[in-house]
Amino acid sequence: MSTGSPRILLFTGKGGVGKTTVAAATATLAARRGLKTLVVSTDTAHSLADALGVPGSGEPTEAAPGLYLQQVDTQRALERHWGDLQEYARGLLAELGLDEVTSEELTVLPGAEEVIALLELREQVRTGRWDVVVVDCAPTAETLRLLALPEALDWHVNRLLPAGRRLMRALAPVIRHVARLSVPEDSVVSAGERLHTGLMGVRGLLTGDNASVRLVLTPEAVVVAEARRTFTSLSLYGYRVDAVVANRVFPEGGSDEWRRGWVEAQARHLAAVEESFAPLPVHKVPYLAAEPVGPEALAVLAEELYGTDDPFAAPTGEPPLTIRSEGDVHELTLALPLADKSEVDLARKGDELIVTAGSYRRVLALPAALARRSVRDAALRDGHLRVRFEAGGA
């Protein structure tokens, strides 16, 4: 049994690049190296069980010696984490005249399954049972929205919930009398607070020193371009990327013109990947003759993928966000690898720093030491946004 925090590895990439297969192969390798391993999915497609060649289960079930698969039972977990809130919303909609089936459908939150999978992940980590936890994430766009959710929710909860609770208590008699509608009890509000706390706990785990993301791609122009944007966006939100996996790489050789064309095109894209993502390692997986299904085939793929490297070592290097001080000047540094200066924007609002990179935005709540200071200057250099603060008030 693991006594410390497990190594957490998240795999994401554009749909269809083989991220589930790579995640399953990595988990299989961990188990074969004697590490008690859990592999879970935040992707509602639930294809992990298919890759491992075993039936899925709502509880961790041994798929191979030392390797456990969990396919989250969303409905049961939803009732446990979200039950009070969902029940209140269902009752309120019924009071407004909607039938039971419609009320049930309207209270199923968009993205709820992925959120619940993250909360279940946190529960498993807290058991102390695992040495390695591998997460097969949804395709990149959904993953970015999901990983940005805890901090965005935190911003709203910290500002709205305390005032909202007081206001609701004051207005409850009026609402009941005039509108004849139920108002949320403290247990309902507390359920919302528990959900918020759980998601912040998830964020703490996934941005911690033992967690990292691996980007899976195929050597194609559109896929590589999306992976580059994803690298920037993950860093913006504070998630560490420690490797890139290039999947379905054509082996060299062969005389037919069609294959030679693919090899040459992929070689150009792989050279661009090596350059763009340096100094991250780029692991390559050859285009296999058949789809690897089951632990034996996945183990062979994993050995090919990682070679002599240790894919379960703790990530090295600095986290995406650091704060340092030198004399009276404090510097906040945020990694924004591959970001274009024309797409990065910075704004200060009270004790918050608002950073925009492309179509993604992060609102950073400044620590007290920086909130009391004014921004002296800011610059994007070498893939890092550096913001310097000096005394003088915001």
ZILINQUI-V23881 format. One record per backbone hydrogen bond with DSSP energy under -1.0 kcal/mol. NH is the residue of the N-H (numbers start at 1). CO is the residue of the C=O. Records with the same first field share a line. If there is no record, write none. Layout:
NH: CO ; CO
This chain:
7: 131
8: 210
9: 133
10: 212
11: 135
12: 214
17: 14
22: 18
23: 19
24: 20
25: 21
26: 22
27: 23
28: 24
29: 25
30: 26
31: 27
32: 28
33: 29
34: 31
35: 30
37: 66
38: 132
39: 68
40: 134
42: 136
46: 43
51: 47
52: 48
54: 49
61: 69
63: 67
64: 67
67: 64
68: 37
69: 61
70: 39
71: 57
74: 72
77: 73
78: 74
79: 75
80: 76
81: 77
82: 78
83: 79
86: 82
87: 83
88: 84
89: 85
90: 86
91: 87
92: 88
93: 89
94: 90
95: 91
96: 92
97: 94
98: 93
103: 99
104: 100
105: 101
106: 102
107: 103
108: 105
112: 109
115: 111
116: 112
117: 113
118: 114
119: 115
120: 116
121: 117
122: 118
123: 119
124: 120
125: 121
126: 122
128: 125
131: 36
132: 36
133: 7
134: 38
135: 9
136: 40
137: 11
143: 139
144: 140
145: 141
146: 142
147: 143
148: 144
152: 148
153: 149
154: 150
155: 151
156: 152
157: 153
158: 154
160: 156
161: 157
164: 160
165: 161
166: 162
167: 163
168: 164
169: 165
170: 166
171: 167
172: 168
175: 171
176: 172
177: 173
178: 174
180: 175
181: 175
189: 185
190: 186
191: 187
192: 188
193: 189
194: 190
195: 191
196: 192
197: 193
198: 194
199: 195
200: 196
201: 197
202: 198
203: 199
204: 200
205: 201
206: 202
207: 203
208: 205
211: 208
212: 8
213: 240
214: 10
215: 243
216: 12
217: 245
220: 218
224: 220
225: 221
226: 222
227: 223
228: 224
229: 225
230: 226
231: 227
232: 228
233: 229
234: 230
235: 231
236: 232
237: 233
238: 235
239: 234
242: 213
244: 281
245: 215
246: 283
247: 217
249: 285
260: 256
261: 257
262: 258
263: 259
264: 260
265: 261
266: 262
267: 263
268: 264
269: 265
270: 266
271: 267
272: 268
273: 269
274: 270
275: 271
276: 272
277: 273
280: 277
283: 244
285: 246
287: 249
294: 51
298: 294
299: 295
300: 296
301: 297
302: 298
303: 299
304: 300
305: 301
306: 302
307: 303
309: 306
313: 310
322: 333
324: 331
326: 329
329: 326
330: 389
331: 324
332: 387
333: 322
334: 385
335: 320
336: 383
339: 336
343: 340
344: 341
345: 356
347: 354
349: 352
352: 349
353: 364
354: 347
355: 362
356: 345
357: 360
358: 343
360: 357
362: 355
364: 353
366: 351
370: 367
371: 367
372: 368
373: 370
374: 390
376: 388
377: 388
379: 386
381: 384
384: 381
385: 334
386: 379
387: 332
388: 377
389: 330
390: 374
